[in-house]
Amino acid sequence: MRIMEPVLPREMETAIPLEEALAMAAAYEEPVYGYAFAGGSAAGTAGARYHTVVQGDTLWAIAARNGTTVRALCALNPQIANPNRIYPGERVRLS
């Protein structure tokens, strides 16, 4: 019987220290908690906020940092076909 090494999820293959991850996140986006944006445009994008995905981000973590849910982010981002697959550089609409 051959013992195999566990296969890690893609996000864990390139793990970085927590302090470094928090510093990277702070440099890209400030958390949004309970903000409501008045007004709007015909397209509904006035006041929209975005987060640019960095290495190690997950949709769940982005949602948690911004006081929302993965389901709400998926509704705002129809371009995300698989919520388990987001990539660095991708823009995620937060509101």
N, C-alpha and C positions, 0 to 999 in steps of 0.2 A: 504494500500500500504506500502510495506516494503522498506526502503532505505538501499541500500547495500554500503559497503565501496568499493572504487575503488581498483582494482587489479593492483599492480605495476609490471612492467617488472622485471625479475629475477635480472638484473644488479642493479636496484634501491632498491631492498630489503635490500641490504647490503651496502648502501651508506657510504662513508667515506669522511672526510673533504678534500677539494681540495688540500690543502698544503700537506697532507699525501699522497694523490694519486700521486702528482707530484714528491714527494721525492721517492716513490716506483718506479715510472717509470724511474727516473733518475738513480736509483741504478741498474736497469736491462738492459737498452739499451740507447745508445746515438742516437739522431735523425740522420737520413741520408738524406741529401738534395742534390740531383743532383750528387751523386757519380756514376762514371762509373768504372767498374772493367775490366782491361785488362786481356787477356789470357783466359784460361779455360781448362777444361778437356773434355774427350770424353763424360762424363756424364753431363757436363755443370754445375757442382757445385763448381768449383774453384772460390774463391772470394765471395761465397754466404754468406749472412748475415741472422741471425735469431733473432727473438724476442721470449722470453718465456712469455707466457700469465700469467698475474697476476689477482687477483680478481678485478673485475670492468672494465677490459679491454673490448673494443669492436673492431671489425675488422676495423670499420670506424675510430676510434681514433688512432689505430696503423697506419693505412694508412696515416692519416693526419699528425701525428708526423714524419713520414718518407718520406714525399713528394711524395706519390703515391696514388693509388685509390684502393677501395675495389675490383673492377673488376680485377686489375692487381695482387693483392694479391691472389685472388681466382685462377687465372691462374697459379700462382707459387705454389699453395698449393691444389692439387687435393684431398687431404685427408679431406679437409673441405667440408663436404656435405652440410651444412647449414651455410651460413655466419653469421647468427644471433645467432649461438650456438658455441661459443668457450669456452674452459675451462682452469682454472689455471693449469699451468704446460705444456700445449700444446705448441709446437714450431711452429712458423709461419715464413716461409721463406720470407725475405724482398727483396732479389735480387738474 
